[in-house]
Amino acid sequence: MSATSEFGKVGVLMGGWSVEREVSLTSGAMVCAGLREAGIDAHTLDVGRDIAEVLPTQNFDRVFNILHGKGGEDGVMQGLLDILQIPYTGSGVTASAVAMNKLLTKQIWQSYDLPMAAHRLIDESHELQEVVDELGLPLILKPVSEGSSVGVCKINSLDELEAAVAEHQHLGELMAEAFVDGEEYTIAILAGEALPVIRLETDNVFYDYEAKYLTDDTSYHIPCGLSETEEQQIQSLALKAFAVVGASGWGRVDLMRDRTGKNYLIELNTQPGMTDHSLVPKAAAAVGMGYPELVSNILATSIGREC
């Protein structure tokens, strides 16, 4: 891995204005501390709407982008960094924009015949009864362009769907997805390689925002309990799902595995959380990679990026 001197002055972009701001602030503080522990000259920058004016004054040689959600993970910040010619971690403009939009991501996956649950966009022209008839119950309702499971809920009846759509309209476009009854897995990807698969177990209905960040009751199974062949199959699927969207550097792919052993891709996260509850650090630790080494390795993926 590259010497720390090659990184120069590093800005850790965090905060932002999305609904995931608080998670990003926590991630950013930990990332900066990890980079400094690794001997890297790292500095946090709480991103506001004035970032286009502030960023050029900081003289960063590159940035570790740990913004989550709109404005930081959706291609907007990547475009600004490209214009300013500042190398950055994570995917580029196009892949970031696509991955932030769950529907677009699934359309690309579908074009490559990758497995996923049946789904459809919900808009004013759709009768919700038609959605139920098509996807069955229960189903999952989720915002098209939010992360950290914000606004995601399990729906058990038409009445619940009507109420949830009304409640979550402020989050933008919504989509419904057939519920997959089975186990949830996540695969962290770093520099073109898949880290060990993690099986998630929670008392909640699914691995939601509370299970991700607030509770200590979530179980993370590493090894995941699958055979070596099955785990390699999941890792290969995740790497392909990551690649066909054009994602790069690092990220995480989530999937469900039903009772028959069939895998269903759920979503792709191009800038996952890096808190003490987060999954990428847990997967890295399973191969003996501590937090400072992990963030250094992620930062190293910014080297050679053309802006």
TABELWO-V213545 format. One line per field, one symbol per residue. ss: DSSP state (H for helix, E for strand, C for the rest). A space follows every 10 residues. Layout:
ss = ???
//
This chain:
ss = CCCHHHCCEE EEEEECCCCC HHHHHHHHHH HHHHHHHCCC EEEEEEECCC HHHHHHHCCC CEEEECCCCC CCCCCHHHHH HHHHCCEECC CCHHHHHHHH CHHHHHHHHH HCCCCECCEE EECCCCCHHH HHHHHCCCEE EEECCCCCCC CCEEECCHHH HHHHHHHHHH HCCEEEEECC CEEEEEEEEE CCEECCCEEE ECCCCCCCHH HHHHCCCCEE ECCCCCCHHH HHHHHHHHHH HHHHCCCCCE EEEEEEEECC CCEEEEEEEC CCCCCCCCHH HHHHHCCCCC HHHHHHHHHH CCCCCCC
//
